[in-house]
Amino acid sequence: MKFLDKIEPLLLLSAVAAGLALGASSAARSLSGAFVSPFLTFMLLGLFWEVPLKDISKSFQNVKFTFTSFCVNFIWTPFFAWLLSKVFLGSESALALGFILLMVTPCTDWYLVFTGMAKGNLNLSVALLPFNLVVQVILLPVYILILGGSAGWTDPFLLLKSVILVLLAPFLAAKLVKRLLRNKERERGLMETLFAKRQFFWLWMAICAMFASEKIIDKNNLPVFLLLLIPVVFFFTATFILSKNIGRVLNFDSPDTVSLIFTTLARNSPLALAFAQKAFPGESRILLPLIIGPLVELPILALTAQMIIMAARKKSATEPTVS
């Protein structure tokens, strides 16, 4: 695991701090808002650039695993997220919607890091990546209409516009440019350097600009961090237990079970954040769970990987050696 991956939560906190510092200047505050959407678009260009759509058929080579992952990620998880939001955030409709947006989008990048650390089936996890991305892009507005409609946030036309501008346009642009540059190694390398390898940089800049331009944190929002910790930690704990037991019941081998655990644990908060920023303008409390999420998620994923590694070592040490 790279050093920068280990300190991502601290880097995200530094983006928040930098944004708050910039927001103290009225000139910076008025200018920062114009940069949020471009920074998020650059981040999504990098995300979509790296997703190998041509390999999506590989996810169906292990139908049992893909179907299991689909059921947990796209059927159970939305229901469970909605249930947690009702139990812990019932009176905070904006936070509840932000929490749901965070939890219904499976990760498409850093879960591979933790899968590799814990000796999971990395090839299987990579094969599932484009499938998860395509399905969540299709279902994200559906989840909002079904799970968030009663809160009064839903505008179908704005949702459609957001899907086109935030998800479809960067997706098509990334794939088109990548195809046009397939025989131009220098230009292709430049695009990869600017976007594919700089996803976290653009996310950092976007969060910084958000906090500089909007009053996301004030004296009324500070308790929100503690309030959100409860359902977020509850989600990750329950999902870990569920995925581990599903792997055992379905007789997955250890690497496949590890892959299932991280595929269902890790969330795609950057994509959900970009979508929410466009779909719900001016609703800063919806963005809070999507910004706070990675601060909790990354340490939990790292801890989970270490727990799996330690359990595997303990099991190996207690197994009798064959002479």
Contacts in CASP RR format, 6 or more apart in sequence:
PFRMAT RR
TARGET T0000
AUTHOR 0000-0000-0000
METHOD contacts of the structure
MODEL  1
MKFLDKIEPLLLLSAVAAGLALGASSAARSLSGAFVSPFLTFMLLGLFWE
VPLKDISKSFQNVKFTFTSFCVNFIWTPFFAWLLSKVFLGSESALALGFI
LLMVTPCTDWYLVFTGMAKGNLNLSVALLPFNLVVQVILLPVYILILGGS
AGWTDPFLLLKSVILVLLAPFLAAKLVKRLLRNKERERGLMETLFAKRQF
FWLWMAICAMFASEKIIDKNNLPVFLLLLIPVVFFFTATFILSKNIGRVL
NFDSPDTVSLIFTTLARNSPLALAFAQKAFPGESRILLPLIIGPLVELPI
LALTAQMIIMAARKKSATEPTVS
1 113 0 8 1.000
1 114 0 8 1.000
1 117 0 8 1.000
1 302 0 8 1.000
2 113 0 8 1.000
4 11 0 8 1.000
4 200 0 8 1.000
5 110 0 8 1.000
5 113 0 8 1.000
6 302 0 8 1.000
8 110 0 8 1.000
8 200 0 8 1.000
8 294 0 8 1.000
8 298 0 8 1.000
9 294 0 8 1.000
9 295 0 8 1.000
9 298 0 8 1.000
9 299 0 8 1.000
11 200 0 8 1.000
11 204 0 8 1.000
12 204 0 8 1.000
12 207 0 8 1.000
12 291 0 8 1.000
12 294 0 8 1.000
12 295 0 8 1.000
13 295 0 8 1.000
14 204 0 8 1.000
15 203 0 8 1.000
15 204 0 8 1.000
15 205 0 8 1.000
15 207 0 8 1.000
15 208 0 8 1.000
15 211 0 8 1.000
16 207 0 8 1.000
16 208 0 8 1.000
16 211 0 8 1.000
16 217 0 8 1.000
16 291 0 8 1.000
18 208 0 8 1.000
18 211 0 8 1.000
18 212 0 8 1.000
19 32 0 8 1.000
19 207 0 8 1.000
19 208 0 8 1.000
19 209 0 8 1.000
19 210 0 8 1.000
19 211 0 8 1.000
19 212 0 8 1.000
20 211 0 8 1.000
20 212 0 8 1.000
20 217 0 8 1.000
22 28 0 8 1.000
22 29 0 8 1.000
22 32 0 8 1.000
22 208 0 8 1.000
22 211 0 8 1.000
22 212 0 8 1.000
23 29 0 8 1.000
23 32 0 8 1.000
23 211 0 8 1.000
23 212 0 8 1.000
23 213 0 8 1.000
28 212 0 8 1.000
29 212 0 8 1.000
29 213 0 8 1.000
30 213 0 8 1.000
32 208 0 8 1.000
32 209 0 8 1.000
32 210 0 8 1.000
32 212 0 8 1.000
32 213 0 8 1.000
33 209 0 8 1.000
33 210 0 8 1.000
33 212 0 8 1.000
33 213 0 8 1.000
33 214 0 8 1.000
35 205 0 8 1.000
35 206 0 8 1.000
35 209 0 8 1.000
36 206 0 8 1.000
36 209 0 8 1.000
36 210 0 8 1.000
36 213 0 8 1.000
36 277 0 8 1.000
37 277 0 8 1.000
37 278 0 8 1.000
39 202 0 8 1.000
39 203 0 8 1.000
39 205 0 8 1.000
39 206 0 8 1.000
39 209 0 8 1.000
40 166 0 8 1.000
40 202 0 8 1.000
40 203 0 8 1.000
40 206 0 8 1.000
40 270 0 8 1.000
40 273 0 8 1.000
40 274 0 8 1.000
40 277 0 8 1.000
41 166 0 8 1.000
41 170 0 8 1.000
41 274 0 8 1.000
42 194 0 8 1.000
42 195 0 8 1.000
42 198 0 8 1.000
42 202 0 8 1.000
43 199 0 8 1.000
43 202 0 8 1.000
43 203 0 8 1.000
43 206 0 8 1.000
43 270 0 8 1.000
43 274 0 8 1.000
44 166 0 8 1.000
44 167 0 8 1.000
44 170 0 8 1.000
44 171 0 8 1.000
44 174 0 8 1.000
44 270 0 8 1.000
44 271 0 8 1.000
44 274 0 8 1.000
45 170 0 8 1.000
45 173 0 8 1.000
45 174 0 8 1.000
45 195 0 8 1.000
46 174 0 8 1.000
46 195 0 8 1.000
46 196 0 8 1.000
46 198 0 8 1.000
46 199 0 8 1.000
46 202 0 8 1.000
47 108 0 8 1.000
47 109 0 8 1.000
47 199 0 8 1.000
47 270 0 8 1.000
47 271 0 8 1.000
48 133 0 8 1.000
48 170 0 8 1.000
48 171 0 8 1.000
48 174 0 8 1.000
48 175 0 8 1.000
49 174 0 8 1.000
49 177 0 8 1.000
49 178 0 8 1.000
49 191 0 8 1.000
49 192 0 8 1.000
49 195 0 8 1.000
49 196 0 8 1.000
50 109 0 8 1.000
50 196 0 8 1.000
51 108 0 8 1.000
51 129 0 8 1.000
51 130 0 8 1.000
51 133 0 8 1.000
52 129 0 8 1.000
52 130 0 8 1.000
53 130 0 8 1.000
53 134 0 8 1.000
53 175 0 8 1.000
55 126 0 8 1.000
55 127 0 8 1.000
55 130 0 8 1.000
56 130 0 8 1.000
56 131 0 8 1.000
56 134 0 8 1.000
58 127 0 8 1.000
59 66 0 8 1.000
59 127 0 8 1.000
59 128 0 8 1.000
59 130 0 8 1.000
59 131 0 8 1.000
60 66 0 8 1.000
61 127 0 8 1.000
62 124 0 8 1.000
62 127 0 8 1.000
62 256 0 8 1.000
64 250 0 8 1.000
65 124 0 8 1.000
65 128 0 8 1.000
65 252 0 8 1.000
65 256 0 8 1.000
65 259 0 8 1.000
65 260 0 8 1.000
66 128 0 8 1.000
66 131 0 8 1.000
68 246 0 8 1.000
68 247 0 8 1.000
68 250 0 8 1.000
68 260 0 8 1.000
69 128 0 8 1.000
69 132 0 8 1.000
69 260 0 8 1.000
69 263 0 8 1.000
69 264 0 8 1.000
70 135 0 8 1.000
72 239 0 8 1.000
72 242 0 8 1.000
72 243 0 8 1.000
72 246 0 8 1.000
72 260 0 8 1.000
72 264 0 8 1.000
73 106 0 8 1.000
73 132 0 8 1.000
73 135 0 8 1.000
73 263 0 8 1.000
73 264 0 8 1.000
74 104 0 8 1.000
74 135 0 8 1.000
74 136 0 8 1.000
74 139 0 8 1.000
76 242 0 8 1.000
77 103 0 8 1.000
77 104 0 8 1.000
77 106 0 8 1.000
77 239 0 8 1.000
77 264 0 8 1.000
78 100 0 8 1.000
78 103 0 8 1.000
78 104 0 8 1.000
78 143 0 8 1.000
78 147 0 8 1.000
80 103 0 8 1.000
80 235 0 8 1.000
80 238 0 8 1.000
80 239 0 8 1.000
81 99 0 8 1.000
81 100 0 8 1.000
81 102 0 8 1.000
81 103 0 8 1.000
81 104 0 8 1.000
81 147 0 8 1.000
81 235 0 8 1.000
82 100 0 8 1.000
82 147 0 8 1.000
84 99 0 8 1.000
84 103 0 8 1.000
84 231 0 8 1.000
84 234 0 8 1.000
84 235 0 8 1.000
85 95 0 8 1.000
85 96 0 8 1.000
85 97 0 8 1.000
85 99 0 8 1.000
85 100 0 8 1.000
85 231 0 8 1.000
86 96 0 8 1.000
87 231 0 8 1.000
88 227 0 8 1.000
88 230 0 8 1.000
88 231 0 8 1.000
88 234 0 8 1.000
89 95 0 8 1.000
89 96 0 8 1.000
89 99 0 8 1.000
89 227 0 8 1.000
89 228 0 8 1.000
89 231 0 8 1.000
90 96 0 8 1.000
92 224 0 8 1.000
92 227 0 8 1.000
92 285 0 8 1.000
93 151 0 8 1.000
93 152 0 8 1.000
93 153 0 8 1.000
94 151 0 8 1.000
94 153 0 8 1.000
94 283 0 8 1.000
94 285 0 8 1.000
94 286 0 8 1.000
95 224 0 8 1.000
95 227 0 8 1.000
95 228 0 8 1.000
95 285 0 8 1.000
95 286 0 8 1.000
95 288 0 8 1.000
95 289 0 8 1.000
96 151 0 8 1.000
97 144 0 8 1.000
97 148 0 8 1.000
97 151 0 8 1.000
97 153 0 8 1.000
97 280 0 8 1.000
97 286 0 8 1.000
98 272 0 8 1.000
98 276 0 8 1.000
98 286 0 8 1.000
98 287 0 8 1.000
98 288 0 8 1.000
98 289 0 8 1.000
98 290 0 8 1.000
99 228 0 8 1.000
99 231 0 8 1.000
99 232 0 8 1.000
99 289 0 8 1.000
100 143 0 8 1.000
100 144 0 8 1.000
100 147 0 8 1.000
100 148 0 8 1.000
101 140 0 8 1.000
101 143 0 8 1.000
101 144 0 8 1.000
101 272 0 8 1.000
101 275 0 8 1.000
101 276 0 8 1.000
101 286 0 8 1.000
101 289 0 8 1.000
101 290 0 8 1.000
102 267 0 8 1.000
102 269 0 8 1.000
102 272 0 8 1.000
102 289 0 8 1.000
102 290 0 8 1.000
102 293 0 8 1.000
103 235 0 8 1.000
103 267 0 8 1.000
104 136 0 8 1.000
104 139 0 8 1.000
104 140 0 8 1.000
104 143 0 8 1.000
104 147 0 8 1.000
104 272 0 8 1.000
105 136 0 8 1.000
105 140 0 8 1.000
105 267 0 8 1.000
105 268 0 8 1.000
105 269 0 8 1.000
105 271 0 8 1.000
105 272 0 8 1.000
106 132 0 8 1.000
106 136 0 8 1.000
106 263 0 8 1.000
106 264 0 8 1.000
106 266 0 8 1.000
106 267 0 8 1.000
106 268 0 8 1.000
107 132 0 8 1.000
107 263 0 8 1.000
107 266 0 8 1.000
107 267 0 8 1.000
107 268 0 8 1.000
108 129 0 8 1.000
108 132 0 8 1.000
108 133 0 8 1.000
108 268 0 8 1.000
108 271 0 8 1.000
109 199 0 8 1.000
109 268 0 8 1.000
110 266 0 8 1.000
110 298 0 8 1.000
110 301 0 8 1.000
111 125 0 8 1.000
111 262 0 8 1.000
111 263 0 8 1.000
111 265 0 8 1.000
111 266 0 8 1.000
111 301 0 8 1.000
112 122 0 8 1.000
112 125 0 8 1.000
112 126 0 8 1.000
112 129 0 8 1.000
114 262 0 8 1.000
114 266 0 8 1.000
114 301 0 8 1.000
114 302 0 8 1.000
114 304 0 8 1.000
114 305 0 8 1.000
115 121 0 8 1.000
115 122 0 8 1.000
115 125 0 8 1.000
115 258 0 8 1.000
115 259 0 8 1.000
115 262 0 8 1.000
115 263 0 8 1.000
116 122 0 8 1.000
117 305 0 8 1.000
117 309 0 8 1.000
118 258 0 8 1.000
118 261 0 8 1.000
118 262 0 8 1.000
118 304 0 8 1.000
118 305 0 8 1.000
118 308 0 8 1.000
118 309 0 8 1.000
119 254 0 8 1.000
119 255 0 8 1.000
119 258 0 8 1.000
119 308 0 8 1.000
119 309 0 8 1.000
119 312 0 8 1.000
120 254 0 8 1.000
120 255 0 8 1.000
120 256 0 8 1.000
120 258 0 8 1.000
120 259 0 8 1.000
120 262 0 8 1.000
121 255 0 8 1.000
121 256 0 8 1.000
121 258 0 8 1.000
121 259 0 8 1.000
122 259 0 8 1.000
124 255 0 8 1.000
124 256 0 8 1.000
124 259 0 8 1.000
125 259 0 8 1.000
125 262 0 8 1.000
125 263 0 8 1.000
128 259 0 8 1.000
128 263 0 8 1.000
132 263 0 8 1.000
133 268 0 8 1.000
136 268 0 8 1.000
136 271 0 8 1.000
137 163 0 8 1.000
137 167 0 8 1.000
137 168 0 8 1.000
137 171 0 8 1.000
137 271 0 8 1.000
140 163 0 8 1.000
140 167 0 8 1.000
140 272 0 8 1.000
140 275 0 8 1.000
141 159 0 8 1.000
141 160 0 8 1.000
141 162 0 8 1.000
141 163 0 8 1.000
144 153 0 8 1.000
144 154 0 8 1.000
144 159 0 8 1.000
144 279 0 8 1.000
145 154 0 8 1.000
145 156 0 8 1.000
145 159 0 8 1.000
148 154 0 8 1.000
153 280 0 8 1.000
153 283 0 8 1.000
153 286 0 8 1.000
158 279 0 8 1.000
159 279 0 8 1.000
161 278 0 8 1.000
162 275 0 8 1.000
162 278 0 8 1.000
162 279 0 8 1.000
163 275 0 8 1.000
165 278 0 8 1.000
166 274 0 8 1.000
166 275 0 8 1.000
166 277 0 8 1.000
166 278 0 8 1.000
166 279 0 8 1.000
167 271 0 8 1.000
167 275 0 8 1.000
174 195 0 8 1.000
177 191 0 8 1.000
178 188 0 8 1.000
178 191 0 8 1.000
181 187 0 8 1.000
181 188 0 8 1.000
181 191 0 8 1.000
182 188 0 8 1.000
195 202 0 8 1.000
199 270 0 8 1.000
203 270 0 8 1.000
203 273 0 8 1.000
206 273 0 8 1.000
206 274 0 8 1.000
206 277 0 8 1.000
207 291 0 8 1.000
210 216 0 8 1.000
210 277 0 8 1.000
210 284 0 8 1.000
210 287 0 8 1.000
210 291 0 8 1.000
211 217 0 8 1.000
214 282 0 8 1.000
214 284 0 8 1.000
215 284 0 8 1.000
216 284 0 8 1.000
216 285 0 8 1.000
216 287 0 8 1.000
216 288 0 8 1.000
216 291 0 8 1.000
221 285 0 8 1.000
221 288 0 8 1.000
224 285 0 8 1.000
224 288 0 8 1.000
224 292 0 8 1.000
225 292 0 8 1.000
228 288 0 8 1.000
228 289 0 8 1.000
228 292 0 8 1.000
228 293 0 8 1.000
229 296 0 8 1.000
232 289 0 8 1.000
232 292 0 8 1.000
232 293 0 8 1.000
232 296 0 8 1.000
232 297 0 8 1.000
233 296 0 8 1.000
233 300 0 8 1.000
236 265 0 8 1.000
236 296 0 8 1.000
236 297 0 8 1.000
236 300 0 8 1.000
236 304 0 8 1.000
239 264 0 8 1.000
239 265 0 8 1.000
240 261 0 8 1.000
240 265 0 8 1.000
240 304 0 8 1.000
242 264 0 8 1.000
243 257 0 8 1.000
243 260 0 8 1.000
243 261 0 8 1.000
243 264 0 8 1.000
243 265 0 8 1.000
244 257 0 8 1.000
244 261 0 8 1.000
246 252 0 8 1.000
246 260 0 8 1.000
247 256 0 8 1.000
247 257 0 8 1.000
247 260 0 8 1.000
248 257 0 8 1.000
252 260 0 8 1.000
254 312 0 8 1.000
258 308 0 8 1.000
261 304 0 8 1.000
261 308 0 8 1.000
262 301 0 8 1.000
262 304 0 8 1.000
262 305 0 8 1.000
265 300 0 8 1.000
265 301 0 8 1.000
265 304 0 8 1.000
266 297 0 8 1.000
266 301 0 8 1.000
267 293 0 8 1.000
267 297 0 8 1.000
269 290 0 8 1.000
269 291 0 8 1.000
269 293 0 8 1.000
269 294 0 8 1.000
269 297 0 8 1.000
272 290 0 8 1.000
273 287 0 8 1.000
273 290 0 8 1.000
273 291 0 8 1.000
276 283 0 8 1.000
276 286 0 8 1.000
276 287 0 8 1.000
276 290 0 8 1.000
277 287 0 8 1.000
280 286 0 8 1.000
END
